[in-house]
Amino acid sequence: MKELPPLPVTEILPALDDALAHGIAAVLVAPPGAGKTTLVPLHLLGASWRGDGTIVLLEPRRLAARAAANRMASLLGESVGQTVGYRMRLENKVSAKTRILVVTEGVFARMILDDPGLSGISVVLFDEFHERSLDADFGLALALDVQAALRPDLKLLVMSATLDGARVAKLLGGAPVLESKGRSFPVDIRYRERKPDEKIEDAMARAVRDTLAGESGSILAFLPGQREIERAIAALEGRVPADTFVTPLYGALEGRDQDAAISPPPPGKRKVVLATSIAETSITIDGVRAVIDAGLARLPKFEPATGLTRLETVRASRAAVEQRAGRAGRTEPGVALRLWRAEQTAALEAFSPPEILEADLSGLVLDCAAWGVTNPASLSFLDLPPTPAVKEAKALLNELGALHDDRITPMGEAMRNLALPVRLAHMVLAARERGQGMRSAEIAVVLTERGLGGNDVDIETRLARFERERGDRAARARGLAKRLAGKDTGRADAQESAGRLLIDAYPDRIAKARGNGQFTLANGRGGELDPVTSLAKSPWLVVADLAGRAGRARILSAAEISESDIRAALGDRIINGRHVSYDPARNALQAREVTRIGAIALSEKTLPAPTGEEADRGVIAAVRDHGLDILPWSREAAILRRRLTWLHQGLGDPWPAMDDASLQANLEDWLLPYLEGTAQLGQISGHAIAEGLRALVPYDLQRKIDALAPTHFEVPTGSNIPIRYEAEAPVLAVRVQELFGLGTHPAIASGTVPLLLELLSPAHRPIQITRDLPGFWKGSWADVRSDMRGRYPKHVWPDDPANAVPTARAKPRGT
């Protein structure tokens, strides 16, 4: 073997030899550029413990796998496919001579499931483990299981640029942690906040132009996704120097285009690479000395409640932006420009969340069942899979016939063998039975291989373009589709639409138009399309993919379908029944006969309004959904509620709570027994509502309501003045003349609770608020009297009101 070039990781190779010679696992932490991806596998070729066994190197992406294999092969003076080979979904380059096999993480999980003994493999290297993909976590959990039960001689090495090495080492049974400091040049971190109204692609294009003018070398710029990259390239067209060319780098590109993006620029040329997070780790782009970072990433988020995985644009983690900036200092001092404020960096999450905590786990649960594991949490995961996601995955797999009593079924085995997401695997198998295997397989390939057939929302359009595409990737994809299609067991009289085929994958994502590009999905979610697109005018869709938050989810891929196809394919899911709902415009209940599938009404017919018990139950549901204000509260009922509220706040249990939440939670106890079967809420008796509230009070306390919280207070003139019950204290608003002659402060509840007096002028305007009437007579009354005498000369304003005659008139009788 040729002598390997000295790189920073070279220094720890002796320690690595010792760790793996005397143990079965190790952790290697080394920054980008240290050489761990290429030098470590090549070095292990000479390890005595390896024998003739294969070294398997796991990479998170195809680009990284190809780049690593090409680099190692060139160091050996060979071509890929000899000592070093690679295997991925659409491309293999291996031979009988291959001893270092580079695979993507998903391929390794299938390798170990198909051959639990990992025959002929000596060591497995998990590269860039800090990315914490679901496949990497699952692959390591399976490898640890194999190591413990079948292959105690199997060596495992977990490698990462930024990782909590101690935590991984503990998972590996206390494995040693080796650290390589790496080699990098200083990077000048600069900040330039994007304008609030500026699109991210426009801000990036402006930053690229400025950096080209002020710095030398090539530029690596990070954007969240393909759409932003394409728009930024369009914004740069014709606006960069003649010696500079701009190239994209994202997962949906052809392999040769990805390889071209990371290759060195021609002599005398500069390169601008606009990339997604695909370029954060695993690969090196020669000539880059400037990095521009938008600070964003696009991550999948699974919602167990709806079974949907949506793409969400989020702030990149602190670890990610540090990795990105480090790309500028790989070969010489560099510059990293961040398009946000400096102080915002500290607020970023330390690491991106592990995919296992955010992902759809249906594929993992199916693979675990094939492994003989009914509870995924029993495997050695660094982070345990969330219970809600596991529960949702099992429910889906049971619905698809892949599991029964947590055991894999023949259907489940057939689905797993297709190596597709479980929904698409079910679609292909169902389509085979109808003689539609090839077309369904093409749909599955187009949906799982980003960029094939373009990026049109309409899957039919993408299929048509895919059929016309030429090139290695398209040819390999068609070969994969042919293998997935297998042999149709049915006879097709005609080619089914993409929408009809997709129903078998996404029955819960039938979508009905609401107008202006808005759709309601059967699972209750909403989705939207640009109103100018052709699909926006379709009455019915099957949605395969969405992005964005629940309130404004953007439909990324869908196919048109007819209502007749929906009814034919999903007849067992269609429910026909009587439905009672509340009409706010009429404040009344209405009954309809509704034929629905999930949250979507296929058809409905108005029926006579409900009566009797059905109406009463409808009222309860309406109040629970729309609030207590839709009831016709009488003055009696409203006052009683305020009195009872005051008693509960002052005395607590068993006086009942009267807040909205408490009353809505107990509608069956206090409101339902007093309803009389009307669908018109305005006809409900206010007295009945009051009686219902009173019934919530324990029987022995009901007679104390009036004594403790009276509705009125008798003042010295003999008038019964209503008491106003408010949050802090009951209020008595009374003209001051009617309290003349009263030497004590008015109180209720057997004299224990003083009323808050709102003293009024003869014109019923407030002149004073007091909790101490005797103190008022002796104190500020003199000032009030002086002012009031001038305003109301026809009324009596005595010097000593505590001993004066009360009056409700302008002058006392007989004067």
Beta strands, then each sheet from edge to edge (+ up, - down):
strand 1: 25-29
strand 2: 54-59
strand 3: 84-87
strand 4: 92-93
strand 5: 100-104
strand 6: 121-126
strand 7: 155-160
strand 8: 177-179
strand 9: 187-191
strand 10: 218-222
strand 11: 244-249
strand 12: 270-275
strand 13: 288-293
strand 14: 296-303
strand 15: 308-315
strand 16: 334-338
strand 17: 403-404
strand 18: 407-408
strand 19: 510-515
strand 20: 518-521
strand 21: 526-528
strand 22: 540-547
strand 23: 554-560
strand 24: 575-583
strand 25: 588-597
strand 26: 600-607
strand 27: 712-714
strand 28: 720-725
strand 29: 730-735
strand 30: 747-748
strand 31: 753-754
strand 32: 756-760
strand 33: 766-770
sheet 1: 4+ 3- 5- 2- 6- 7- 1- 8-
sheet 2: 9+ 16+ 13+ 10+ 12+ 11+
sheet 3: 14+ 15- 22- 19+ 20- 21+
sheet 4: 14+ 15- 22- 23+
sheet 5: 17+ 18-
sheet 6: 24+ 25- 26+
sheet 7: 27+ 28- 29+ 32+ 33-
sheet 8: 30+ 31-
end
